[in-house]
Amino acid sequence: MARLGKDPQNAATQIEDAKAAVEPSRPWLFRTYAGHSTAAASNALYRSNLAKGQTGLSIAFDLPTQTGYDSDHVLARGEVGKVGVPVSHLGDMVTLLDGIPLDRMNTSMTINATAPWLLALYVAAAERQGIARTALSGTTQNDIIKEYLSRGTYIFPPQASMRLTTDVVAFTYGQVPRWNPTNVCSYHLQEAGATPAQELAFALSTAIAVLDSLRDSGQVPPEDFPKVVGRISFFVNAGLRFVTELCKMRAFSELWDGICRERYGVEEEKYRRFRYGVQVNSLGLTEQQPENNVYRILLEMLAVTLSKNARARAVQLPAWNEALGLPRPWDQQWSLRMQQVLAYETDLLEYGDLFDGSPVVEAKVAELIAEAREEMDRIEEMGGAIAAVENAYMKERLVESNAKRLAAIESGEQVVVGVNAYQETEASPLSSGEAAILTVDPAEEGGQIERLNAWRRERDTKAVTESLKALEIALRDGENVMEPSIACAHAGVTTGEWGDCLRRVFGEYRAPTGVGRASGRLGRGGRTAIEDVRGSVEKLSNRLGRRLKMLVGKPGLDGHSNGAEQIAVRARDCGFEVVYEGIRLTPIQIATAALEEGVHVVGLSILSGSHLPLVTAVLESLRERGLGDVPVVVGGIIPPEDAVALTNAGVAAVFTPKNFNLTEIMGKVVEIVDAHSLEAA
């Protein structure tokens, strides 16, 4: 458009002409990420949210479901229904979707390692409703690579997992053509510390790995491959630096267009579109002054909606109080209303792209593209994303980037209002009282197990056995996993039985932790603080007769390892000897490792809300091994009343997101060990 002159009438005419030339945009899909307790309770929540104007479902599954275990498995203890809904079999899925017309619903399922199974249950539930597969629309996240790097719900080795992802893509291409079979997810990469360039590079390298695997599998005819490319979607994160985030989304679009054209020869523009949904950054939400999170969420949403040519197709917003615990329905409604106000009360959707031709935006986009291409070339030289997982390259880069981010917050270089600046505050009336967050009744776990046992008793055992045998044969013969999985769903197979079948064929995997060569790299003030703690560590180590040793443990199924990794890195930088064996350990395994390693302190990190049962189980296991005098400290999203309960149970200290200074935490840990050792003496 020509530059506007000084003539107001001429300027107004140009604006009206530009506006008239643009077809008003339809709003994006409005979603809230939801699911908890039971299938019945989650169904009621979904129907309520849809009645309030939500236009798509976004299903959160609990950790046992995500990692292929039934609700009564030993690793599921305390985790059932905590971070999502438990779906152990077709009956649960039917209950979850009761009264929701699946042929008119766009459903997003955040599921990865067990994506083939949950999609199989979804298809089977639709068939129970009499709905054809071709009528279904939605998305399975189905991005396993980022699970090895950030979220931690992987099960199988990378190559086997990529085969499962490929099978889902190939199946939906032929059977569920309106489905987005993989939602390449950079969201958790940013939460694990990725810079914008790393987020671009790692996500696009993952997409390349998926498409290369599909192309090489021979499951899709070459002439139809562009259509499959057109079904690949992305799920991204948007942080508070919303100019950078806006430019990142434009960079994503340009880079993806080039990959589709140059690597895969996709000529049709519609198949090269960068289609993405977004949840804005939950990591940036603060426990301190949580009411400020409302503004953070709004600003982050603008980054993915203001630029029409890089606008999200679906947006789900966290609730303002997610740093405190599980949001209530009212909290989710507030986030939904934020989207609706922007879409329906403003004039945003009436105009074309506001940033085309901006030299500032174009320069930043070019900078991000150059950095991302350099990183992608490095990954390509290694052999691609799978190789960069197996050799720990991407994981180590994320741990390093996250360490730098936390160090910047500690030093004050990166300001976080209410955390390291402007800390004086009035008490918030929104976050006080027992009803400030939603809590899951512990009895729900027992009820879920009872229903699971009833399901097992009432099903046709022979049909289950035969369908599982057919599934295993298909897996060993290299056949697509989806049809035998759907048959298993109809036969009554449980999530754990499906997972165990695949474990027998593929085995299990423990990903590199990435902490081995990472360093906090603090500024001068941070280095001085570390030196002070290191001096205390040396003094105590000399008195104890050996190096102060800390075990960092992740009990249960919580795969959010960022906090544990950073504690391990900072403890090592402070002079501790550190034992960190990664995620998904039972309380018995943690206690046994504490005994075998002869540690002086155990640090537990739990972000799934399962801290009470898991921590008490670790304490019991330590006492059984004669380690009752070893102090235990705990970190996580822990409400004040739960912190009191943990302290009463014997925990030496509880740290929550408000304790952002890791070096200070290390200093307190040294003091705790010192005091306990004197008491023991």
C-alpha positions as CSV (number, residue, x, y, z in Angstrom):
1,M,0.0,0.0,0.0
2,A,1.3,3.5,-0.8
3,R,2.6,5.5,2.1
4,L,-0.1,7.7,3.7
5,G,0.3,11.4,3.1
6,K,-0.5,14.3,5.3
7,D,-4.0,14.7,3.9
8,P,-6.3,13.2,6.5
9,Q,-9.1,12.6,3.9
10,N,-6.7,10.8,1.6
11,A,-5.4,8.7,4.4
12,A,-8.9,7.7,5.6
13,T,-9.8,6.7,2.0
14,Q,-6.7,4.5,1.7
15,I,-7.5,2.8,5.0
16,E,-11.1,2.1,3.9
17,D,-10.0,0.8,0.5
18,A,-7.5,-1.5,2.2
19,K,-10.2,-2.7,4.6
20,A,-12.7,-3.3,1.9
21,A,-10.2,-5.4,-0.1
22,V,-9.9,-7.9,2.8
23,E,-12.3,-10.7,3.5
24,P,-13.0,-10.6,7.2
25,S,-11.2,-13.5,8.9
26,R,-12.9,-16.2,10.8
27,P,-11.8,-16.6,14.4
28,W,-9.4,-19.3,15.3
29,L,-10.6,-22.4,17.3
30,F,-11.2,-21.5,20.9
31,R,-9.9,-24.3,23.2
32,T,-9.0,-24.9,26.9
33,Y,-6.7,-27.7,27.8
34,A,-8.8,-29.8,30.2
35,G,-9.3,-33.2,31.8
36,H,-9.0,-34.4,35.4
37,S,-10.3,-37.0,38.0
38,T,-12.5,-39.3,35.9
39,A,-13.9,-39.6,32.4
40,A,-17.4,-38.7,33.7
41,A,-16.2,-35.5,35.5
42,S,-14.1,-34.5,32.4
43,N,-17.1,-35.0,30.1
44,A,-19.2,-32.7,32.3
45,L,-16.4,-30.1,32.1
46,Y,-16.2,-30.4,28.3
47,R,-19.9,-30.0,27.8
48,S,-19.9,-27.0,30.1
49,N,-17.0,-25.4,28.2
50,L,-18.7,-26.0,24.9
51,A,-21.9,-24.4,26.1
52,K,-19.8,-21.3,27.1
53,G,-18.6,-20.9,23.5
54,Q,-15.5,-23.1,23.3
55,T,-15.3,-24.3,19.7
56,G,-13.0,-27.3,20.0
57,L,-11.9,-29.9,22.5
58,S,-8.4,-30.2,23.9
59,I,-8.0,-33.3,26.0
60,A,-5.5,-33.7,28.7
61,F,-4.7,-37.3,29.7
62,D,-3.3,-38.3,33.0
63,L,0.3,-39.6,33.2
64,P,-0.5,-43.3,33.4
65,T,-2.5,-43.0,30.2
66,Q,0.3,-41.0,28.5
67,T,2.9,-43.6,29.4
68,G,1.0,-46.8,28.7
69,Y,0.1,-48.0,32.1
70,D,-3.2,-49.0,33.7
71,S,-4.4,-47.0,36.7
72,D,-3.4,-49.8,39.1
73,H,0.2,-50.1,38.0
74,V,2.8,-49.4,40.7
75,L,4.1,-46.4,38.8
76,A,0.6,-45.0,38.6
77,R,0.2,-44.6,42.3
78,G,-0.8,-41.0,43.2
79,E,-0.8,-40.0,39.5
80,V,-4.3,-41.2,38.5
81,G,-6.5,-38.2,37.3
82,K,-4.0,-35.6,38.5
83,V,-2.8,-33.8,35.3
84,G,-5.5,-35.1,33.0
85,V,-8.2,-37.7,32.6
86,P,-7.5,-41.5,33.0
87,V,-8.5,-43.5,29.9
88,S,-7.8,-47.1,30.5
89,H,-10.1,-48.7,27.9
90,L,-12.9,-48.0,25.4
91,G,-15.4,-47.7,28.1
92,D,-13.6,-44.7,29.5
93,M,-13.3,-43.1,26.1
94,V,-17.0,-43.6,25.4
95,T,-17.9,-42.0,28.8
96,L,-15.4,-39.1,28.1
97,L,-17.1,-38.3,24.8
98,D,-20.7,-39.0,25.8
99,G,-23.2,-36.6,24.2
100,I,-20.5,-34.9,22.1
101,P,-21.1,-35.3,18.4
102,L,-17.8,-36.4,17.1
103,D,-18.7,-35.8,13.4
104,R,-19.1,-32.1,14.3
105,M,-16.3,-31.7,16.8
106,N,-12.6,-30.8,16.3
107,T,-10.7,-32.6,19.0
108,S,-7.1,-32.2,20.0
109,M,-5.5,-34.9,22.0
110,T,-2.2,-34.2,23.7
111,I,-0.8,-37.6,23.5
112,N,2.5,-38.9,22.1
113,A,4.0,-42.3,23.0
114,T,0.5,-43.8,23.2
115,A,-0.9,-41.7,20.4
116,P,-1.8,-44.8,18.2
117,W,-3.7,-46.3,21.1
118,L,-5.7,-43.2,22.0
119,L,-6.5,-42.5,18.4
120,A,-7.6,-46.1,18.1
121,L,-9.9,-45.6,21.1
122,Y,-11.3,-42.4,19.6
123,V,-12.0,-44.1,16.3
124,A,-13.6,-47.0,18.1
125,A,-15.8,-44.6,20.2
126,A,-16.9,-42.8,17.0
127,E,-17.8,-46.2,15.5
128,R,-19.9,-46.9,18.6
129,Q,-21.7,-43.6,17.8
130,G,-22.2,-44.8,14.2
131,I,-19.9,-42.2,12.9
132,A,-17.6,-42.9,9.9
133,R,-13.9,-42.4,10.2
134,T,-13.9,-40.0,7.3
135,A,-16.1,-37.6,9.3
136,L,-13.7,-37.2,12.2
137,S,-11.5,-34.1,12.5
138,G,-8.9,-33.2,15.0
139,T,-5.3,-33.7,16.0
140,T,-3.1,-36.1,17.8
141,Q,0.1,-34.4,19.0
142,N,2.1,-37.5,18.2
143,D,5.5,-35.8,18.5
144,I,7.7,-38.3,20.2
145,I,11.0,-36.5,19.6
146,K,10.3,-33.6,21.9
147,E,9.3,-36.1,24.6
148,Y,12.9,-37.2,24.8
149,L,14.0,-33.6,25.1
150,S,11.5,-32.0,27.4
151,R,8.2,-33.6,28.4
152,G,9.4,-37.1,29.3
153,T,6.4,-39.3,28.4
154,Y,8.3,-41.4,25.9
155,I,8.3,-45.2,26.3
156,F,10.1,-46.9,23.4
157,P,13.5,-46.3,21.7
158,P,13.5,-43.4,19.2
159,Q,13.5,-45.5,16.0
160,A,10.5,-47.6,17.2
161,S,8.7,-44.5,18.3
162,M,9.2,-42.9,14.9
163,R,7.8,-46.0,13.3
164,L,4.6,-45.6,15.4
165,T,4.3,-41.9,14.5
166,T,4.8,-42.8,10.8
167,D,2.0,-45.5,11.1
168,V,-0.4,-43.0,12.5
169,V,0.3,-40.5,9.7
170,A,-0.1,-43.2,7.0
171,F,-3.3,-44.5,8.5
172,T,-5.0,-41.2,8.8
173,Y,-4.0,-40.3,5.2
174,G,-6.2,-43.2,4.0
175,Q,-8.8,-43.6,6.7
176,V,-9.3,-40.3,8.5
177,P,-8.3,-37.6,5.9
178,R,-9.5,-34.6,7.9
179,W,-7.3,-35.6,10.8
180,N,-3.9,-33.9,11.6
181,P,-1.9,-37.0,12.5
182,T,1.1,-35.3,14.1
183,N,1.3,-31.9,15.7
184,V,5.0,-31.2,15.8
185,C,5.4,-29.6,19.2
186,S,7.8,-26.8,20.0
187,Y,5.8,-25.8,23.0
188,H,7.7,-27.9,25.5
189,L,11.0,-27.1,23.9
190,Q,10.5,-23.4,24.9
191,E,9.5,-24.5,28.4
192,A,12.7,-26.6,28.6
193,G,14.8,-23.5,27.8
194,A,14.9,-23.3,24.0
195,T,15.8,-20.0,22.4
196,P,13.5,-18.9,19.5
197,A,16.1,-20.1,17.0
198,Q,16.4,-23.5,18.8
199,E,12.6,-23.8,18.9
200,L,12.4,-23.2,15.2
201,A,15.3,-25.5,14.3
202,F,14.4,-28.4,16.6
203,A,10.7,-28.4,15.7
204,L,11.4,-28.2,11.9
205,S,14.1,-30.9,12.2
206,T,11.5,-33.1,13.9
207,A,9.0,-32.5,11.1
208,I,11.7,-33.4,8.5
209,A,12.4,-36.6,10.4
210,V,8.7,-37.6,10.4
211,L,8.2,-36.8,6.7
212,D,11.5,-38.6,5.7
213,S,10.4,-41.6,7.7
214,L,6.9,-41.6,6.0
215,R,8.4,-41.2,2.5
216,D,10.9,-44.0,3.1
217,S,8.2,-46.3,4.6
218,G,6.5,-46.7,1.2
219,Q,3.1,-46.4,2.9
220,V,2.0,-43.4,0.8
221,P,2.2,-43.3,-3.0
222,P,4.6,-40.5,-4.2
223,E,1.8,-38.7,-6.1
224,D,-0.2,-38.4,-2.8
225,F,2.8,-37.3,-0.7
226,P,2.1,-33.5,-1.0
227,K,-1.4,-34.1,0.5
228,V,0.2,-35.8,3.5
229,V,2.6,-32.9,3.9
230,G,-0.4,-30.6,4.0
231,R,-1.8,-32.5,7.0
232,I,1.3,-31.9,9.2
233,S,0.5,-29.3,11.8
234,F,2.5,-27.6,14.6
235,F,1.9,-26.7,18.2
236,V,3.9,-23.8,19.4
237,N,4.6,-21.7,22.5
238,A,4.4,-17.9,22.8
239,G,6.3,-16.1,25.5
240,L,6.2,-12.6,26.8
241,R,8.7,-11.1,24.3
242,F,5.8,-10.8,21.9
243,V,7.6,-8.9,19.1
244,T,10.2,-11.7,19.0
245,E,7.5,-14.3,19.2
246,L,5.5,-12.7,16.4
247,C,8.6,-12.7,14.2
248,K,9.2,-16.3,15.2
249,M,5.9,-17.3,13.8
250,R,6.5,-15.5,10.5
251,A,9.9,-17.2,10.4
252,F,8.2,-20.6,11.0
253,S,6.0,-19.9,8.0
254,E,8.8,-18.9,5.7
255,L,11.1,-21.8,6.7
256,W,8.3,-24.4,6.4
257,D,7.3,-23.1,3.0
258,G,10.9,-23.5,1.8
259,I,11.3,-27.0,3.3
260,C,8.1,-28.2,1.6
261,R,9.1,-26.8,-1.8
262,E,12.8,-27.6,-1.8
263,R,13.0,-30.9,0.1
264,Y,9.7,-32.5,-0.8
265,G,8.8,-30.8,-4.1
266,V,5.3,-29.6,-2.9
267,E,4.0,-27.2,-5.5
268,E,0.5,-26.5,-4.2
269,E,0.5,-23.5,-1.9
270,K,-2.3,-24.9,0.3
271,Y,-0.2,-27.9,1.2
272,R,2.8,-25.7,2.2
273,R,0.9,-23.6,4.7
274,F,2.3,-23.5,8.1
275,R,-0.7,-24.6,10.2
276,Y,-0.4,-24.3,13.9
277,G,-2.1,-24.1,17.2
278,V,-0.7,-22.6,20.3
279,Q,-0.8,-22.6,24.0
280,V,0.9,-19.6,25.5
281,N,3.8,-20.1,27.9
282,S,2.7,-21.6,31.2
283,L,6.3,-21.6,32.4
284,G,6.2,-17.8,32.7
285,L,3.3,-17.8,35.0
286,T,4.3,-16.9,38.6
287,E,3.2,-18.1,42.0
288,Q,4.0,-14.6,43.3
289,Q,1.3,-12.0,42.5
290,P,-0.5,-14.5,40.3
291,E,-3.1,-12.0,39.3
292,N,-0.4,-10.5,37.0
293,N,-0.6,-13.7,35.0
294,V,-3.8,-12.4,33.3
295,Y,-1.8,-9.7,31.6
296,R,1.0,-12.1,30.7
297,I,-1.5,-14.5,29.0
298,L,-3.1,-11.7,27.1
299,L,0.2,-10.3,25.8
300,E,1.4,-13.8,24.8
301,M,-1.9,-14.4,22.9
302,L,-1.3,-11.2,20.9
303,A,2.0,-12.6,19.5
304,V,0.1,-15.4,17.7
305,T,-3.0,-13.5,16.6
306,L,-2.0,-10.0,15.5
307,S,-0.2,-11.0,12.3
308,K,-2.8,-12.4,9.9
309,N,-0.3,-14.2,7.7
310,A,1.1,-16.1,10.7
311,R,-2.0,-16.4,12.8
312,A,-2.7,-19.5,14.9
313,R,-5.5,-21.7,13.8
314,A,-6.3,-22.8,17.3
315,V,-5.5,-21.1,20.6
316,Q,-5.7,-22.5,24.1
317,L,-4.8,-20.4,27.0
318,P,-3.7,-21.5,30.5
319,A,-5.5,-20.1,33.5
320,W,-4.0,-17.4,35.6
321,N,-3.5,-19.6,38.6
322,E,-1.8,-22.6,37.1
323,A,1.4,-21.9,39.0
324,L,-0.7,-22.5,42.2
325,G,-2.4,-25.7,41.2
326,L,-5.2,-27.2,39.0
327,P,-7.5,-24.4,37.7
328,R,-11.2,-24.3,38.5
329,P,-13.9,-24.2,35.7
330,W,-14.3,-20.5,36.4
331,D,-10.5,-19.9,35.9
332,Q,-10.8,-21.7,32.5
333,Q,-13.8,-19.7,31.6
334,W,-11.9,-16.5,32.2
335,S,-9.2,-17.5,29.7
336,L,-11.9,-18.5,27.2
337,R,-13.5,-15.1,27.6
338,M,-10.1,-13.4,26.9
339,Q,-10.1,-15.1,23.4
340,Q,-13.7,-14.2,22.7
341,V,-13.2,-10.5,23.6
342,L,-10.2,-10.2,21.2
343,A,-12.0,-12.1,18.4
344,Y,-15.5,-10.5,18.7
345,E,-15.2,-7.1,20.4
346,T,-12.1,-5.8,18.6
347,D,-11.7,-5.1,14.9
348,L,-8.6,-7.3,14.5
349,L,-10.2,-9.8,12.1
350,E,-11.4,-7.1,9.7
351,Y,-7.9,-6.2,8.5
352,G,-5.1,-7.8,6.5
353,D,-1.7,-8.3,8.0
354,L,-0.5,-5.4,10.1
355,F,3.2,-6.1,9.8
356,D,3.8,-6.7,6.1
357,G,6.5,-4.3,4.9
358,S,7.7,-3.5,8.4
359,P,11.5,-3.2,8.2
360,V,11.8,-4.0,11.9
361,V,9.8,-7.2,11.6
362,E,11.5,-8.2,8.4
363,A,15.0,-7.8,9.9
364,K,14.1,-9.8,13.0
365,V,12.5,-12.6,10.9
366,A,15.6,-12.7,8.7
367,E,17.9,-13.0,11.8
368,L,15.8,-15.8,13.3
369,I,15.7,-17.7,9.9
370,A,19.5,-17.5,9.6
371,E,20.1,-18.7,13.1
372,A,17.6,-21.5,12.7
373,R,19.1,-22.7,9.4
374,E,22.5,-22.9,10.9
375,E,21.2,-25.1,13.7
376,M,19.2,-27.2,11.3
377,D,22.3,-27.8,9.2
378,R,24.2,-28.9,12.3
379,I,21.5,-31.4,13.1
380,E,21.3,-32.6,9.5
381,E,25.1,-33.3,9.5
382,M,24.6,-35.5,12.6
383,G,22.1,-37.6,10.7
384,G,18.9,-35.8,11.7
385,A,16.7,-35.3,14.7
386,I,16.8,-39.0,15.9
387,A,20.6,-39.0,15.9
388,A,20.6,-35.6,17.8
389,V,18.3,-37.2,20.4
390,E,20.5,-40.4,20.8
391,N,23.8,-38.5,21.1
392,A,22.2,-36.0,23.6
393,Y,23.0,-33.0,21.4
394,M,19.6,-31.3,21.5
395,K,19.0,-32.2,25.2
396,E,22.3,-30.7,26.3
397,R,21.6,-27.5,24.3
398,L,18.2,-27.1,26.0
399,V,19.7,-27.7,29.5
400,E,22.3,-25.1,28.8
401,S,19.8,-22.5,27.5
402,N,17.5,-23.1,30.4
403,A,20.4,-22.6,32.8
404,K,21.2,-19.2,31.2
405,R,17.6,-18.2,31.4
406,L,17.4,-19.0,35.2
407,A,20.7,-17.3,35.8
408,A,19.4,-14.1,34.1
409,I,16.4,-14.1,36.4
410,E,18.5,-14.7,39.5
411,S,20.8,-11.8,38.6
412,G,17.9,-9.5,37.7
413,E,19.1,-9.2,34.1
414,Q,15.7,-10.6,33.1
415,V,13.0,-8.8,35.1
416,V,10.0,-10.8,36.3
417,V,7.5,-8.5,37.9
418,G,6.6,-9.7,41.4
419,V,9.5,-12.2,41.5
420,N,12.8,-10.4,41.3
421,A,11.4,-6.9,41.0
422,Y,8.4,-4.9,42.5
423,Q,7.9,-7.6,45.1
424,E,5.8,-5.4,47.5
425,T,2.2,-6.5,47.1
426,E,-1.2,-6.5,48.6
427,A,-2.7,-9.9,49.4
428,S,-4.7,-11.3,46.4
429,P,-8.3,-12.0,47.2
430,L,-8.4,-14.2,44.1
431,S,-5.8,-16.8,45.4
432,S,-6.8,-17.2,49.0
433,G,-8.8,-19.9,50.7
434,E,-9.2,-23.6,50.2
435,A,-11.3,-23.2,47.1
436,A,-8.7,-21.1,45.2
437,I,-7.6,-24.1,43.1
438,L,-9.3,-27.3,42.1
439,T,-8.1,-30.4,44.0
440,V,-8.6,-34.0,42.9
441,D,-10.1,-36.2,45.6
442,P,-7.6,-39.0,46.4
443,A,-10.5,-41.4,46.5
444,E,-11.0,-40.9,42.8
445,E,-8.0,-43.2,42.2
446,G,-9.6,-46.0,44.0
447,G,-12.8,-45.6,42.1
448,Q,-11.0,-45.6,38.8
449,I,-9.2,-48.9,39.8
450,E,-12.5,-50.4,40.8
451,R,-14.1,-49.5,37.4
452,L,-11.0,-50.9,35.7
453,N,-11.3,-54.2,37.5
454,A,-15.0,-54.4,36.7
455,W,-14.2,-53.8,33.0
456,R,-11.6,-56.7,33.0
457,R,-14.2,-59.0,34.7
458,E,-17.0,-58.2,32.2
459,R,-15.1,-58.3,28.9
460,D,-14.5,-61.3,26.6
461,T,-11.1,-62.6,27.7
462,K,-10.7,-64.7,24.6
463,A,-11.3,-61.8,22.3
464,V,-8.7,-59.7,24.3
465,T,-6.1,-62.5,24.0
466,E,-6.6,-63.0,20.3
467,S,-6.5,-59.2,19.5
468,L,-3.3,-58.7,21.5
469,K,-1.7,-61.7,19.7
470,A,-2.7,-60.2,16.4
471,L,-1.3,-56.9,17.4
472,E,2.1,-58.4,18.4
473,I,2.3,-60.3,15.1
474,A,1.6,-57.1,13.2
475,L,4.3,-55.3,15.0
476,R,6.9,-58.0,14.5
477,D,5.9,-58.3,10.8
478,G,6.3,-54.5,10.3
479,E,2.6,-53.9,9.5
480,N,0.8,-50.7,10.4
481,V,-0.1,-50.6,14.1
482,M,-3.5,-48.8,13.7
483,E,-6.0,-51.4,12.5
484,P,-4.9,-54.1,15.0
485,S,-5.0,-51.4,17.7
486,I,-8.6,-50.5,16.8
487,A,-9.5,-54.1,16.9
488,C,-7.9,-54.3,20.4
489,A,-10.0,-51.3,21.5
490,H,-13.2,-52.9,20.4
491,A,-12.2,-56.2,22.1
492,G,-11.7,-54.5,25.4
493,V,-7.9,-54.3,25.7
494,T,-6.7,-51.9,28.3
495,T,-4.1,-49.1,27.9
496,G,-1.6,-51.1,30.0
497,E,-2.1,-54.3,28.0
498,W,-1.5,-52.4,24.8
499,G,1.6,-50.7,26.2
500,D,3.0,-54.0,27.6
501,C,2.5,-55.6,24.2
502,L,4.6,-52.9,22.5
503,R,7.2,-53.1,25.3
504,R,7.7,-56.7,24.6
505,V,8.4,-56.0,20.9
506,F,10.3,-52.7,21.2
507,G,11.7,-52.6,24.7
508,E,11.9,-49.5,26.8
509,Y,14.3,-46.5,26.7
510,R,15.9,-44.1,29.1
511,A,16.8,-40.8,27.4
512,P,20.0,-38.9,28.1
513,T,19.5,-36.4,31.0
514,G,21.6,-33.6,29.3
515,V,23.2,-32.5,32.6
516,G,26.6,-34.0,32.2
517,R,28.3,-31.1,30.4
518,A,25.9,-28.3,31.2
519,S,26.9,-25.3,33.3
520,G,25.0,-22.4,34.8
521,R,27.4,-19.8,33.5
522,L,26.3,-17.1,35.9
523,G,27.3,-13.5,35.9
524,R,29.8,-11.9,38.4
525,G,27.2,-11.6,41.2
526,G,26.0,-15.2,40.6
527,R,29.5,-16.5,40.6
528,T,30.3,-14.8,43.9
529,A,27.2,-16.4,45.5
530,I,28.2,-19.8,44.1
531,E,31.7,-19.4,45.5
532,D,30.2,-18.7,48.9
533,V,28.1,-21.9,48.8
534,R,31.0,-23.8,47.4
535,G,33.0,-22.8,50.4
536,S,30.3,-24.1,52.7
537,V,30.2,-27.4,50.7
538,E,34.0,-27.8,51.1
539,K,33.9,-27.1,54.8
540,L,31.1,-29.6,55.4
541,S,32.7,-32.2,53.1
542,N,35.9,-32.0,55.1
543,R,34.0,-32.5,58.4
544,L,32.0,-35.4,57.0
545,G,35.2,-37.0,55.6
546,R,34.0,-37.2,52.0
547,R,32.3,-35.1,49.3
548,L,28.8,-33.9,50.1
549,K,26.5,-36.0,47.9
550,M,23.0,-35.3,46.8
551,L,20.5,-37.5,45.0
552,V,18.0,-35.7,42.8
553,G,15.0,-37.9,42.2
554,K,11.9,-37.8,40.0
555,P,9.4,-40.3,41.6
556,G,6.3,-41.4,39.7
557,L,5.5,-40.6,36.1
558,D,6.0,-36.8,36.0
559,G,8.3,-36.2,33.1
560,H,8.7,-32.4,33.6
561,S,12.4,-32.7,34.3
562,N,13.5,-29.0,33.8
563,G,13.6,-28.2,37.5
564,A,15.4,-31.4,38.5
565,E,18.0,-30.9,35.7
566,Q,18.7,-27.3,36.8
567,I,19.0,-28.3,40.5
568,A,21.4,-31.1,39.5
569,V,23.5,-28.6,37.4
570,R,23.6,-26.0,40.1
571,A,24.4,-28.5,42.9
572,R,27.3,-29.7,40.8
573,D,28.5,-26.1,40.2
574,C,28.3,-25.5,44.0
575,G,30.6,-28.5,44.6
576,F,28.2,-31.3,45.4
577,E,28.6,-34.8,44.0
578,V,25.3,-35.3,42.3
579,V,23.4,-38.5,41.5
580,Y,20.6,-37.9,38.9
581,E,19.2,-40.9,37.0
582,G,16.4,-39.1,35.1
583,I,12.7,-39.5,35.3
584,R,10.1,-42.2,36.1
585,L,11.4,-43.9,39.2
586,T,9.5,-45.7,41.9
587,P,10.0,-44.6,45.5
588,I,11.7,-47.9,46.2
589,Q,14.2,-47.3,43.4
590,I,15.0,-43.9,44.7
591,A,15.5,-45.2,48.3
592,T,17.6,-48.0,47.0
593,A,19.8,-45.6,45.0
594,A,20.2,-43.4,48.1
595,L,21.4,-46.5,50.1
596,E,23.8,-47.7,47.3
597,E,25.2,-44.3,46.6
598,G,25.6,-43.3,50.3
599,V,24.0,-39.8,49.7
600,H,23.8,-37.2,52.4
601,V,20.5,-35.6,51.1
602,V,17.7,-36.6,48.8
603,G,16.0,-33.9,46.6
604,L,12.6,-34.8,45.0
605,S,11.0,-32.9,42.2
606,I,7.3,-33.4,41.5
607,L,5.2,-31.2,39.3
608,S,2.2,-33.5,38.7
609,G,0.4,-32.7,41.9
610,S,1.2,-36.2,43.3
611,H,3.6,-34.9,45.9
612,L,1.8,-36.1,49.0
613,P,1.5,-39.9,48.2
614,L,4.9,-40.1,46.4
615,V,7.0,-38.2,48.9
616,T,5.5,-40.1,51.8
617,A,6.2,-43.4,50.0
618,V,9.9,-42.3,49.5
619,L,10.1,-41.4,53.2
620,E,8.8,-44.8,54.1
621,S,11.2,-46.6,51.8
622,L,14.1,-44.7,53.2
623,R,13.2,-45.6,56.8
624,E,12.8,-49.2,55.8
625,R,16.4,-49.2,54.6
626,G,17.7,-47.5,57.7
627,L,18.0,-44.1,56.1
628,G,15.5,-42.3,58.2
629,D,18.1,-39.7,59.2
630,V,18.9,-38.7,55.6
631,P,17.1,-35.4,55.0
632,V,14.7,-35.1,52.2
633,V,13.8,-31.8,50.4
634,V,11.0,-31.4,47.9
635,G,10.3,-29.0,45.0
636,G,7.2,-28.6,42.9
637,I,3.9,-26.8,42.6
638,I,2.9,-27.4,46.2
639,P,0.0,-25.5,47.9
640,P,0.8,-24.1,51.4
641,E,-1.4,-26.7,53.2
642,D,0.4,-29.5,51.5
643,A,3.8,-28.0,52.4
644,V,2.7,-28.2,56.0
645,A,1.6,-31.8,55.6
646,L,5.0,-32.7,54.0
647,T,6.9,-31.0,56.8
648,N,4.9,-32.9,59.4
649,A,5.6,-36.1,57.6
650,G,9.4,-35.5,57.9
651,V,10.4,-33.4,54.9
652,A,13.2,-31.0,55.8
653,A,12.2,-28.2,53.4
654,V,9.7,-27.5,50.6
655,F,10.6,-25.3,47.7
656,T,8.0,-23.9,45.2
657,P,8.3,-21.7,42.1
658,K,8.7,-18.6,44.3
659,N,12.1,-20.0,45.3
660,F,13.6,-19.1,42.0
661,N,17.2,-18.5,43.2
662,L,18.8,-21.9,42.8
663,T,22.0,-20.9,44.5
664,E,20.1,-19.8,47.6
665,I,18.4,-23.2,47.6
666,M,21.7,-24.9,47.5
667,G,22.9,-22.9,50.5
668,K,19.8,-24.0,52.4
669,V,20.4,-27.6,51.5
670,V,24.0,-27.3,52.9
671,E,22.6,-25.9,56.1
672,I,20.0,-28.7,56.4
673,V,22.7,-31.5,55.9
674,D,25.0,-29.7,58.4
675,A,22.2,-29.6,61.0
676,H,21.2,-33.2,60.4
677,S,24.8,-34.5,60.6
678,L,25.3,-32.7,63.9
679,E,22.1,-34.2,65.3
680,A,23.1,-37.7,64.1
681,A,26.5,-37.3,65.8
